[in-house]
Amino acid sequence: MKALALITARGGSKRIPRKNIKDFNGKPIIAYSIEAALGSGVFDEVMVSTDDDEIAEIAKSYGAQVPFLRSEKTSNDFATTADVINEVISEYEKRGKKFDIITCIYPTAPFITAKKLKNAVEELSASDADTLIPVVRFSYPPQRAMEIHDGRLVFRQPENLSKRSQDLEPHYHDAGQFYVTRTESFLKTNSLLVGSILPLELSELEVQDIDNEVDWKLAELKYNLISKDITE
């Protein structure tokens, strides 16, 4: 069973300029994703999909392949992850290569480890599921969410106010780090979020969206706090 690690890294980041190659604790943040993928030992190829020559050169310097540059169509602000995956599949097929499993990895996810990727790919391979997604539990019960109507707070589910937190069903959200999917399943649905999905639960310390400078600083703080565990 052939597996591809696909790291998505376009050059046009708006909120944090050059975000995908910005220094994170001493090296370009994309390097963490590349090194984890290479270190996992489960991928036949580790590639970076980018439209940017500088990102491509940095990716290559850390051991990733950049067999082609991303098209203009999949580099704009409206292109989806699915668009990028489809393009990568198509370009590899032109080169006579096909992969049974694709792991789509984000370039700003320094909490990814080789061990996590290895376990994730092996778990999906051994199952009959279509996809595996890392998730994290909501720290506050969504069942007690509030809305503001006409300047007043309104509980969405007032029937849950008297229940203990531990009695409410845990809810989870996408950790925004990587997705492991069967190529055949993806091509049928053109989505990573349908079909039979396995969860990989992560702790809050291992998850941080990085959309602005405050997020970046929080990610560095978390990384330094648990760096010993990450690098083991």
C-alpha positions in Angstrom: 0.0 0.0 0.0 1.6 3.2 -1.2 1.3 6.4 0.9 1.9 10.0 0.1 2.5 12.9 2.5 1.2 16.1 1.0 2.1 19.3 2.7 0.1 22.3 1.5 2.1 25.6 1.5 1.1 28.4 -0.8 3.0 31.7 -0.6 0.1 34.2 -0.3 -0.5 34.3 3.5 -2.3 37.5 4.3 -2.7 37.7 8.1 0.9 36.6 8.9 3.1 37.4 5.9 5.3 34.5 4.8 3.7 32.5 7.5 4.6 29.0 6.1 8.4 29.7 6.3 8.4 32.1 9.3 10.9 31.2 12.0 9.4 29.1 14.8 11.8 28.4 17.6 14.8 28.5 15.4 13.7 27.1 12.0 11.0 27.6 9.4 7.7 26.4 10.7 7.1 24.2 7.7 10.3 22.2 8.6 8.4 20.6 11.6 5.8 19.1 9.2 8.4 17.9 6.8 10.6 16.4 9.5 7.7 14.6 11.1 6.6 13.1 7.8 10.1 11.9 6.9 10.7 10.6 10.4 7.5 8.6 10.4 8.9 6.1 7.9 5.4 5.3 6.5 5.4 7.5 3.4 6.7 6.5 0.0 7.1 10.2 -0.8 6.9 13.4 1.2 6.1 16.4 -1.1 5.2 20.1 -0.7 2.5 21.7 -2.9 3.4 25.3 -3.3 3.3 28.1 -5.8 6.3 29.9 -4.2 9.9 29.4 -5.3 11.4 30.3 -1.9 9.1 27.9 -0.1 10.0 25.2 -2.6 13.7 25.7 -2.0 13.3 25.6 1.8 11.2 22.5 1.6 13.8 20.8 -0.5 16.5 21.8 1.9 14.7 19.9 4.7 14.3 16.8 2.5 10.8 17.2 0.9 10.1 16.7 -2.8 8.6 19.5 -4.9 8.1 17.7 -8.3 5.9 20.5 -9.6 4.6 24.0 -8.6 1.0 24.6 -7.7 -1.1 26.1 -10.5 -2.5 29.6 -10.3 -6.0 28.1 -10.0 -5.1 26.3 -6.7 -3.1 29.2 -5.3 -5.7 31.9 -4.9 -7.7 32.7 -1.8 -10.7 30.7 -2.9 -8.9 27.4 -3.6 -9.9 24.6 -1.2 -7.8 21.9 0.3 -9.7 19.4 -1.9 -8.7 21.4 -5.0 -5.1 21.1 -4.0 -5.4 17.3 -3.3 -7.1 16.8 -6.7 -4.4 18.6 -8.5 -1.6 16.6 -6.7 -3.3 13.3 -7.5 -3.7 14.4 -11.2 -0.1 15.6 -11.5 1.3 12.4 -10.0 -0.9 10.2 -12.3 0.6 12.1 -15.3 4.0 10.9 -13.9 2.8 7.3 -13.6 2.5 7.4 -9.8 -0.5 6.4 -7.7 -1.0 6.3 -4.0 -3.5 4.4 -1.9 -3.4 6.7 1.1 -2.8 10.4 1.1 -2.0 12.3 4.3 -2.6 16.0 3.9 -0.5 18.0 6.3 -0.6 21.7 7.1 2.7 23.6 7.1 2.0 25.5 10.3 1.5 22.5 12.7 4.7 22.2 14.8 2.9 19.8 17.2 2.8 17.0 14.6 5.2 14.2 15.4 6.6 11.3 13.4 5.0 8.9 16.0 1.5 10.5 15.5 1.7 10.3 11.7 3.0 6.7 11.8 0.2 5.6 14.2 -2.4 7.5 12.2 -1.5 5.9 8.9 -1.2 2.4 10.4 -4.5 2.8 12.2 -6.4 3.8 9.0 -4.7 1.1 7.0 -5.8 -1.6 9.4 -9.4 -0.4 9.5 -12.3 -0.2 7.0 -12.7 3.6 7.6 -12.3 6.2 4.9 -10.4 8.9 6.8 -8.7 9.6 10.1 -8.7 13.1 11.6 -7.0 14.5 14.7 -9.5 16.1 17.0 -9.5 18.0 20.3 -12.3 18.2 22.9 -14.0 21.5 23.5 -12.8 22.8 26.8 -16.2 24.3 27.7 -19.4 22.3 27.0 -21.1 23.6 23.8 -24.4 22.5 25.3 -24.2 25.6 27.5 -23.5 28.0 24.6 -25.1 31.4 24.7 -26.2 33.8 22.0 -26.9 37.5 22.1 -30.4 38.5 20.9 -31.4 42.2 21.1 -28.6 42.9 23.5 -29.5 40.1 25.9 -27.9 36.7 26.6 -30.0 33.7 25.6 -29.0 30.1 26.3 -29.3 27.9 23.3 -30.1 24.8 25.3 -31.5 25.9 28.7 -32.4 22.4 29.6 -28.6 21.7 30.1 -28.0 24.4 32.7 -28.8 22.2 35.7 -26.7 19.3 34.4 -23.2 18.6 35.6 -20.4 19.2 33.1 -19.2 15.6 33.4 -22.7 14.4 32.5 -22.8 16.2 29.2 -21.6 14.4 26.1 -18.1 15.5 25.1 -17.9 17.4 21.8 -14.8 17.6 19.6 -13.5 19.8 16.8 -10.9 19.4 14.0 -7.4 20.0 15.4 -6.4 21.5 12.0 -3.1 19.6 11.7 -3.4 16.7 9.2 -5.9 14.3 7.5 -5.2 10.7 6.5 -7.5 9.5 3.7 -7.9 6.7 1.3 -7.4 8.1 -2.2 -10.3 6.1 -3.6 -12.7 7.4 -0.9 -11.5 11.0 -1.5 -12.0 10.8 -5.2 -15.6 9.5 -4.8 -16.7 12.3 -2.4 -14.2 15.1 -3.1 -14.1 15.7 0.6 -12.0 14.7 3.7 -15.0 15.1 6.0 -17.4 12.5 4.9 -17.7 8.7 5.1 -16.4 6.6 8.0 -14.0 8.8 10.0 -11.6 7.6 12.7 -10.7 10.1 15.5 -7.3 10.7 16.9 -7.9 12.6 20.1 -5.2 15.2 21.1 -4.9 17.3 24.2 -5.4 21.1 24.2 -1.6 21.5 24.7 -1.0 19.9 21.4 -3.3 22.0 19.4 -3.2 25.7 18.4 -4.7 27.5 15.4 -2.1 30.0 14.0 -4.1 32.7 12.3 -2.5 35.9 13.8 0.6 37.0 15.8 -1.1 36.2 19.2 -1.8 32.7 18.0 1.9 32.4 17.0 3.1 33.4 20.4 0.7 31.0 22.1 1.9 28.2 19.8 5.5 28.9 20.8 4.7 28.9 24.5 2.8 25.6 24.2 5.6 24.1 22.1 8.3 25.1 24.6 6.1 23.8 27.5 5.8 20.3 26.0 8.9 20.2 23.6 10.5 17.3 25.4 7.4 15.1 24.8 7.1 16.3 21.2 10.7 15.5 20.3 10.8 12.0 21.9 
